[in-house]
Amino acid sequence: MLNYDIVVVGGGPAGLAAAIEAKKNGADHIVVIDREYELGGILQQCIHNGFGLHIFKEELTGPEYAERFIDELKEMNIEYKLDTMVLHINKDKQLSVINTVDGFLKIQAKAIILAMGCRERTRGAIAIPGSRPVGVMTAGTAQRFINMEGYMVGKKVVILGSGDIGLIMARRLTLEGAKVMAVAELMPFSSGLTRNIVQCLEDYNIPLLLSHTVIDIKGKERVESVVISKVDENRKPIPGTEIEYECDTLLLSVGLIPENELSKSAGIKLAQVTGGPIVNESMETTVEGIFACGNVVHVHDLVDWVTEESKKAGKNAARFIKKEIKPSKEIVKTIPGEGISYIVPHIIRSVNLEETVDLFMRVKNVYKNAKLVVKADEEIIKEIKKNYMAPGEMEQLKIPSSLFKEKQISEISVVVIKDGE
């Protein structure tokens, strides 16, 4: 049995930031475990720029952003194991781990930080009819093939879903000489960042078909064409609106799912909307001493916010092993109200708060000239006017911790109030 102060599961941006911050806050014996052959996670295949604007105040590519944290991790002599799979975690903070160098290992941790990230929804998850020819893949798979393996995935491409990876791949494929026929999106709004719609679609005259979906894939050996149909308000295809696009590739960018098989094995309670662990103000899950951060908790739009959240998890994991985190039965629940799909953290213990508590959330629809209204129980404590809000862009609110110490509060709720209401 190997013993560590903190075991970080995942060597992407969340795991790297958490491990470094834990070390800075007094945790000595740390190991980062990742199943890939290199640190950095998904950032290594994201060769486009736009990373680091908030953290470093400059524009970096994914590998450049990752490199800064990898270098710092190595300078601090934090141990890491690559090509290593965590098979199981239990509530006593014991991990079963396997790789080709050490074989099968049992590890006992004083605290664990879960930073496994998320995975893409597949064709099976959205049940598109048709045969199953070559040429149907997720946008992330195509990104890996082109940017890291050096393989071109197709010449005439249709993309289903307007998630950020799909939008970025529309531009990437165009730059490599492919013809992107269209991007079809089931919802009446894009699920990606506005800047990606502008820079990746509009700048290259690629059509974005809102309220459309793929209803059939044709082809025997390889994709030969796809049929796209308009959908009604119930997201059902409208007969007579079908358009057939001749293509050899269909990319799927239809959402991300937090990677939480290990969280389930540890008995951690998961939130219904996000699919990630229920966490408190310290990023601690419902199992004491197991923390979670990044896309494993909820899918972020910017890696900078992943880093900020993960630093909090790392710092509090170090505080936990030093017994500086105070357990408390007095909790404040965060409640997503009208127009809000979820809020993280889900629970706040005021005894552990620093200057502010940061609430992260997503709205359910596109809103213009609306406001976010924050209530403590039924009393309005904050109103923020917003020119534009969309589900693809995460909202962040800061609540001063003094509020929780001044009065007894049972819940904090956030609602969207539309213009004129």
VEXDRENMAR-91012 format. One record per residue (C-alpha): residue in three letters; x, y, z. Coordinates in Angstrom, 2 decimals, always signed. Layout:
% VEXDRENMAR-91012
- code;u;v;w
- ala;X;Y;Z
...
END
This chain:
% VEXDRENMAR-91012
- code;u;v;w
- met;+0.00;+0.00;+0.00
- leu;+1.44;+3.35;-1.09
- asn;+0.56;+6.39;+1.02
- tyr;+0.11;+9.98;-0.20
- asp;-1.22;+13.19;+1.28
- ile;-3.17;+14.00;-1.89
- val;-3.91;+11.95;-5.01
- val;-5.07;+13.95;-8.04
- val;-6.94;+11.87;-10.62
- gly;-6.45;+13.54;-14.01
- gly;-3.49;+15.44;-15.46
- gly;-5.37;+17.99;-17.56
- pro;-5.73;+21.70;-16.74
- ala;-7.88;+20.97;-13.66
- gly;-5.58;+18.35;-12.16
- leu;-2.40;+20.34;-12.82
- ala;-3.76;+23.55;-11.23
- ala;-5.15;+21.63;-8.23
- ala;-1.88;+19.77;-7.56
- ile;+0.24;+22.93;-7.80
- glu;-2.08;+24.90;-5.50
- ala;-2.16;+22.03;-2.96
- lys;+1.65;+22.04;-2.89
- lys;+1.73;+25.82;-2.41
- asn;-0.60;+25.43;+0.56
- gly;+1.51;+22.92;+2.47
- ala;+0.65;+19.47;+1.10
- asp;+3.97;+17.68;+0.50
- his;+3.36;+14.15;-0.75
- ile;+1.23;+14.57;-3.89
- val;+0.82;+12.38;-6.98
- val;-1.02;+13.18;-10.21
- ile;-2.36;+10.12;-12.08
- asp;-3.40;+10.26;-15.73
- arg;-4.33;+7.53;-18.22
- glu;-2.81;+9.40;-21.21
- tyr;+0.84;+9.32;-22.31
- glu;+1.35;+13.04;-21.71
- leu;+0.22;+15.65;-19.20
- gly;-2.04;+18.50;-20.31
- gly;-5.21;+16.60;-21.13
- ile;-7.42;+17.82;-23.96
- leu;-5.39;+21.06;-24.24
- gln;-2.65;+19.20;-26.13
- gln;-4.91;+18.81;-29.17
- cys;-6.38;+22.33;-28.96
- ile;-3.79;+24.09;-31.13
- his;-5.97;+27.17;-31.69
- asn;-5.42;+30.32;-29.64
- gly;-7.74;+32.08;-27.18
- phe;-6.56;+30.42;-23.96
- gly;-5.18;+32.31;-20.96
- leu;-6.78;+35.72;-21.53
- his;-8.00;+35.88;-17.91
- ile;-5.24;+33.98;-16.08
- phe;-2.15;+35.21;-17.97
- lys;-3.59;+38.33;-19.69
- glu;-2.28;+37.05;-23.03
- glu;-3.49;+34.82;-25.83
- leu;-2.05;+31.30;-25.84
- thr;-2.68;+28.05;-27.68
- gly;-3.84;+25.01;-25.70
- pro;-0.39;+23.35;-25.60
- glu;+1.23;+26.65;-24.53
- tyr;-1.31;+27.08;-21.72
- ala;-0.75;+23.49;-20.54
- glu;+3.05;+23.84;-20.77
- arg;+3.09;+26.64;-18.19
- phe;+1.45;+24.39;-15.61
- ile;+3.45;+21.29;-16.60
- asp;+6.71;+23.24;-16.16
- glu;+5.58;+24.54;-12.75
- leu;+4.54;+21.03;-11.66
- lys;+7.98;+19.68;-12.56
- glu;+9.81;+22.60;-10.91
- met;+7.92;+21.84;-7.69
- asn;+8.92;+18.15;-7.96
- ile;+5.31;+16.96;-7.80
- glu;+5.19;+13.26;-8.67
- tyr;+3.06;+12.09;-11.60
- lys;+2.21;+8.73;-13.17
- leu;+1.25;+8.59;-16.88
- asp;-0.32;+5.74;-18.87
- thr;-1.92;+4.79;-15.56
- met;-5.54;+3.83;-15.03
- val;-7.45;+4.35;-11.77
- leu;-9.78;+1.35;-11.60
- his;-11.64;+2.07;-8.39
- ile;-11.95;+4.57;-5.53
- asn;-13.77;+3.89;-2.26
- lys;-15.14;+6.21;+0.41
- asp;-12.12;+5.47;+2.65
- lys;-9.97;+7.25;+0.03
- gln;-8.27;+4.09;-1.20
- leu;-7.48;+3.78;-4.92
- ser;-6.85;+0.72;-7.09
- val;-4.43;+1.68;-9.85
- ile;-2.74;-0.18;-12.73
- asn;-0.03;+0.50;-15.32
- thr;+2.63;-1.41;-17.29
- val;+5.55;-0.26;-15.11
- asp;+4.32;-0.70;-11.51
- gly;+1.65;-3.31;-12.24
- phe;-1.33;-3.26;-9.85
- leu;-1.10;-0.75;-7.00
- lys;-3.16;+0.09;-3.93
- ile;-2.90;+3.70;-2.80
- gln;-4.15;+5.26;+0.44
- ala;-4.71;+9.02;+0.31
- lys;-5.53;+11.52;+3.03
- ala;-7.46;+13.50;+0.39
- ile;-8.39;+12.90;-3.25
- ile;-9.04;+15.48;-5.97
- leu;-11.15;+14.27;-8.89
- ala;-10.22;+16.04;-12.15
- met;-11.14;+13.50;-14.85
- gly;-12.76;+16.03;-17.18
- cys;-15.60;+15.11;-19.53
- arg;-16.33;+13.02;-22.61
- glu;-18.31;+13.66;-25.77
- arg;-21.78;+12.31;-26.45
- thr;-21.62;+9.67;-29.17
- arg;-23.93;+8.74;-32.03
- gly;-25.45;+6.03;-29.85
- ala;-26.36;+8.58;-27.18
- ile;-28.50;+10.62;-29.60
- ala;-29.83;+7.68;-31.65
- ile;-29.52;+8.94;-35.24
- pro;-31.11;+6.42;-37.61
- gly;-29.28;+4.97;-40.62
- ser;-26.55;+2.43;-41.31
- arg;-23.22;+2.75;-39.53
- pro;-20.60;+3.56;-42.16
- val;-17.10;+4.95;-41.76
- gly;-16.95;+8.74;-41.48
- val;-19.17;+9.32;-38.43
- met;-17.13;+10.53;-35.44
- thr;-17.13;+13.06;-32.62
- ala;-15.57;+16.46;-33.22
- gly;-12.96;+15.79;-30.52
- thr;-11.86;+12.59;-32.27
- ala;-11.44;+14.50;-35.53
- gln;-9.49;+17.17;-33.67
- arg;-7.09;+14.54;-32.30
- phe;-6.65;+12.90;-35.72
- ile;-5.84;+16.19;-37.48
- asn;-3.88;+18.09;-34.83
- met;-1.90;+15.27;-33.18
- glu;-1.91;+12.20;-35.44
- gly;-1.67;+14.05;-38.76
- tyr;-4.63;+12.40;-40.51
- met;-7.29;+14.26;-42.51
- val;-10.75;+12.94;-41.67
- gly;-12.69;+13.94;-44.81
- lys;-13.15;+16.35;-47.72
- lys;-16.87;+17.21;-47.58
- val;-18.11;+17.56;-44.01
- val;-21.39;+18.18;-42.18
- ile;-21.31;+18.99;-38.45
- leu;-24.20;+18.20;-36.11
- gly;-24.28;+20.35;-32.99
- ser;-22.84;+23.80;-32.38
- gly;-20.70;+23.06;-29.33
- asp;-17.37;+24.88;-29.20
- ile;-15.33;+21.89;-30.41
- gly;-17.60;+21.52;-33.46
- leu;-17.35;+25.24;-34.28
- ile;-13.56;+25.21;-33.94
- met;-13.32;+22.08;-36.12
- ala;-15.42;+23.77;-38.83
- arg;-12.67;+26.38;-39.14
- arg;-9.83;+23.85;-38.78
- leu;-11.20;+21.60;-41.54
- thr;-11.72;+24.60;-43.84
- leu;-8.11;+25.69;-43.30
- glu;-6.96;+22.15;-44.19
- gly;-8.85;+22.32;-47.49
- ala;-12.10;+20.51;-46.65
- lys;-15.53;+21.89;-47.56
- val;-17.78;+22.25;-44.52
- met;-21.29;+22.10;-45.94
- ala;-23.23;+23.21;-42.85
- val;-23.48;+23.13;-39.07
- ala;-26.90;+21.89;-37.90
- glu;-28.11;+22.70;-34.36
- leu;-31.21;+21.12;-32.79
- met;-31.88;+24.08;-30.47
- pro;-33.00;+27.56;-31.61
- phe;-29.68;+28.94;-30.27
- ser;-26.03;+27.87;-30.44
- ser;-24.47;+25.99;-27.54
- gly;-21.06;+27.53;-28.25
- leu;-19.40;+30.84;-27.45
- thr;-20.42;+33.83;-29.57
- arg;-16.80;+34.52;-30.49
- asn;-16.50;+31.01;-31.96
- ile;-19.65;+31.46;-34.08
- val;-18.18;+34.68;-35.49
- gln;-14.56;+33.55;-35.93
- cys;-15.18;+29.94;-37.03
- leu;-18.43;+30.08;-39.05
- glu;-19.29;+33.61;-40.15
- asp;-15.69;+34.47;-41.14
- tyr;-15.66;+31.40;-43.45
- asn;-19.25;+31.68;-44.76
- ile;-20.24;+28.36;-43.18
- pro;-24.05;+28.23;-42.65
- leu;-25.41;+27.63;-39.13
- leu;-28.84;+25.95;-39.34
- leu;-30.62;+26.52;-36.03
- ser;-33.61;+24.29;-35.14
- his;-32.31;+21.59;-37.52
- thr;-31.08;+18.03;-36.98
- val;-29.79;+15.02;-38.89
- ile;-32.57;+12.48;-39.45
- asp;-30.71;+9.97;-41.63
- ile;-27.18;+8.92;-42.56
- lys;-26.77;+7.26;-45.96
- gly;-23.91;+5.09;-47.15
- lys;-22.71;+1.52;-46.93
- glu;-18.90;+1.48;-46.67
- arg;-18.58;+5.21;-45.89
- val;-20.91;+8.15;-45.39
- glu;-22.26;+9.27;-48.76
- ser;-24.82;+11.83;-47.60
- val;-26.86;+12.98;-44.61
- val;-30.45;+14.18;-44.49
- ile;-31.14;+17.29;-42.38
- ser;-34.62;+18.38;-41.35
- lys;-36.06;+21.41;-39.60
- val;-37.59;+20.71;-36.16
- asp;-40.65;+22.19;-34.43
- glu;-40.85;+23.67;-30.91
- asn;-40.92;+20.11;-29.50
- arg;-37.69;+19.30;-31.40
- lys;-39.51;+16.86;-33.69
- pro;-38.61;+16.79;-37.43
- ile;-41.06;+18.68;-39.66
- pro;-42.05;+16.56;-42.73
- gly;-41.30;+18.24;-46.05
- thr;-38.31;+20.28;-44.76
- glu;-35.66;+17.63;-45.50
- ile;-32.43;+18.64;-47.28
- glu;-29.89;+16.03;-48.39
- tyr;-26.22;+17.02;-48.18
- glu;-23.69;+14.99;-50.14
- cys;-20.68;+14.45;-47.83
- asp;-18.10;+11.88;-46.74
- thr;-17.90;+12.83;-43.05
- leu;-20.33;+13.67;-40.24
- leu;-18.88;+15.20;-37.09
- leu;-20.89;+15.17;-33.85
- ser;-20.60;+18.08;-31.42
- val;-23.71;+17.31;-29.40
- gly;-22.67;+17.94;-25.83
- leu;-20.22;+16.86;-23.15
- ile;-20.78;+14.56;-20.18
- pro;-18.70;+14.78;-16.96
- glu;-16.59;+11.61;-16.56
- asn;-17.93;+10.29;-13.25
- glu;-17.65;+6.49;-13.14
- leu;-15.01;+6.80;-10.39
- ser;-17.17;+9.28;-8.48
- lys;-20.00;+6.72;-8.47
- ser;-17.67;+3.96;-7.23
- ala;-16.74;+6.18;-4.26
- gly;-20.43;+6.67;-3.38
- ile;-20.43;+10.37;-4.27
- lys;-23.85;+11.91;-4.92
- leu;-24.21;+13.40;-8.41
- ala;-26.27;+16.44;-9.42
- gln;-29.09;+15.60;-11.81
- val;-28.67;+18.54;-14.21
- thr;-24.87;+18.64;-14.57
- gly;-24.14;+14.93;-14.10
- gly;-21.19;+15.94;-11.88
- pro;-20.64;+15.62;-8.12
- ile;-22.58;+17.75;-5.67
- val;-19.94;+20.06;-4.16
- asn;-19.77;+22.61;-1.36
- glu;-17.98;+25.96;-1.11
- ser;-14.61;+24.16;-0.72
- met;-15.22;+21.98;-3.84
- glu;-15.59;+19.01;-1.49
- thr;-18.02;+16.29;-2.58
- thr;-20.56;+14.48;-0.41
- val;-17.77;+12.08;+0.66
- glu;-15.51;+13.77;+3.22
- gly;-11.99;+14.39;+1.96
- ile;-12.78;+13.79;-1.73
- phe;-12.76;+17.01;-3.76
- ala;-13.70;+17.61;-7.42
- cys;-13.03;+20.39;-9.91
- gly;-13.18;+21.37;-13.57
- asn;-15.29;+19.65;-16.20
- val;-15.88;+16.60;-14.01
- val;-18.16;+18.85;-11.87
- his;-19.79;+20.89;-14.66
- val;-18.77;+21.63;-18.23
- his;-16.95;+24.98;-18.44
- asp;-16.75;+27.30;-21.43
- leu;-13.28;+28.72;-20.66
- val;-10.22;+26.84;-19.39
- asp;-9.34;+29.91;-17.28
- trp;-12.41;+29.24;-15.10
- val;-11.37;+25.56;-14.83
- thr;-8.02;+26.74;-13.47
- glu;-9.58;+29.13;-10.95
- glu;-11.99;+26.48;-9.67
- ser;-9.25;+23.85;-9.47
- lys;-6.96;+26.12;-7.48
- lys;-9.76;+26.36;-4.93
- ala;-10.05;+22.55;-4.78
- gly;-6.27;+22.17;-4.38
- lys;-6.05;+24.77;-1.64
- asn;-8.95;+23.28;+0.30
- ala;-7.66;+19.71;-0.05
- ala;-4.42;+20.92;+1.58
- arg;-6.47;+22.67;+4.29
- phe;-8.44;+19.45;+4.83
- ile;-5.38;+17.32;+5.57
- lys;-4.19;+20.04;+7.98
- lys;-7.65;+19.87;+9.63
- glu;-8.40;+23.51;+8.79
- ile;-11.72;+22.73;+7.05
- lys;-14.53;+22.88;+9.59
- pro;-17.45;+20.46;+9.30
- ser;-20.81;+22.14;+9.82
- lys;-24.44;+21.03;+9.84
- glu;-25.51;+24.62;+9.17
- ile;-25.65;+24.77;+5.38
- val;-27.04;+27.16;+2.80
- lys;-28.43;+25.54;-0.36
- thr;-28.10;+27.23;-3.76
- ile;-31.33;+27.02;-5.74
- pro;-31.53;+27.62;-9.53
- gly;-34.71;+29.63;-10.07
- glu;-36.61;+30.69;-13.18
- gly;-34.33;+30.71;-16.24
- ile;-31.31;+29.11;-14.49
- ser;-30.40;+25.47;-15.20
- tyr;-27.92;+24.91;-12.34
- ile;-25.66;+26.64;-9.79
- val;-22.25;+25.46;-8.51
- pro;-21.48;+25.12;-5.62
- his;-24.64;+23.36;-4.51
- ile;-24.04;+23.82;-0.76
- ile;-22.37;+26.62;+1.21
- arg;-20.99;+26.27;+4.76
- ser;-20.41;+29.84;+5.94
- val;-17.74;+28.79;+8.50
- asn;-15.32;+27.97;+5.65
- leu;-15.88;+31.04;+3.49
- glu;-13.15;+33.53;+2.66
- glu;-13.98;+37.02;+1.34
- thr;-16.54;+35.94;-1.26
- val;-18.36;+32.89;-2.53
- asp;-18.28;+32.53;-6.32
- leu;-21.45;+31.12;-7.90
- phe;-21.16;+29.63;-11.41
- met;-24.32;+29.01;-13.43
- arg;-25.82;+28.70;-16.90
- val;-29.07;+30.18;-18.16
- lys;-31.64;+28.04;-19.95
- asn;-32.29;+30.29;-22.93
- val;-31.01;+33.33;-24.81
- tyr;-31.87;+36.56;-22.97
- lys;-31.32;+40.16;-24.07
- asn;-31.52;+43.17;-21.74
- ala;-32.39;+40.99;-18.76
- lys;-31.06;+40.83;-15.21
- leu;-29.91;+38.21;-12.73
- val;-31.62;+38.60;-9.38
- val;-30.06;+36.98;-6.30
- lys;-32.24;+36.28;-3.26
- ala;-31.29;+35.25;+0.26
- asp;-34.36;+33.28;+1.23
- glu;-36.99;+35.73;-0.12
- glu;-34.99;+38.96;+0.23
- ile;-33.31;+40.42;-2.88
- ile;-29.62;+41.01;-2.14
- lys;-28.20;+41.65;-5.62
- glu;-29.32;+42.56;-9.14
- ile;-27.04;+42.48;-12.17
- lys;-28.15;+43.88;-15.52
- lys;-27.07;+41.83;-18.54
- asn;-27.21;+42.92;-22.19
- tyr;-26.92;+39.33;-23.37
- met;-26.96;+35.86;-21.79
- ala;-26.91;+32.47;-23.53
- pro;-26.65;+28.81;-22.43
- gly;-23.27;+28.50;-24.16
- glu;-21.66;+31.12;-21.92
- met;-21.28;+30.57;-18.18
- glu;-22.31;+33.31;-15.75
- gln;-20.39;+34.09;-12.57
- leu;-21.61;+35.96;-9.47
- lys;-19.67;+36.97;-6.36
- ile;-21.52;+37.08;-3.04
- pro;-19.72;+38.67;-0.03
- ser;-19.21;+36.17;+2.78
- ser;-20.23;+38.82;+5.33
- leu;-23.84;+38.27;+4.21
- phe;-23.82;+34.74;+5.63
- lys;-22.37;+35.86;+8.95
- glu;-24.80;+38.72;+9.47
- lys;-28.01;+36.66;+9.32
- gln;-29.33;+33.11;+9.31
- ile;-29.93;+32.06;+5.67
- ser;-31.29;+28.71;+4.50
- glu;-31.00;+29.21;+0.74
- ile;-29.57;+31.46;-1.97
- ser;-31.57;+31.50;-5.22
- val;-30.91;+33.13;-8.59
- val;-33.57;+33.95;-11.18
- val;-33.60;+35.62;-14.60
- ile;-35.93;+38.61;-14.91
- lys;-36.66;+39.52;-18.54
- asp;-36.90;+43.13;-19.69
- gly;-40.32;+44.59;-18.81
- glu;-41.22;+42.03;-16.13
END
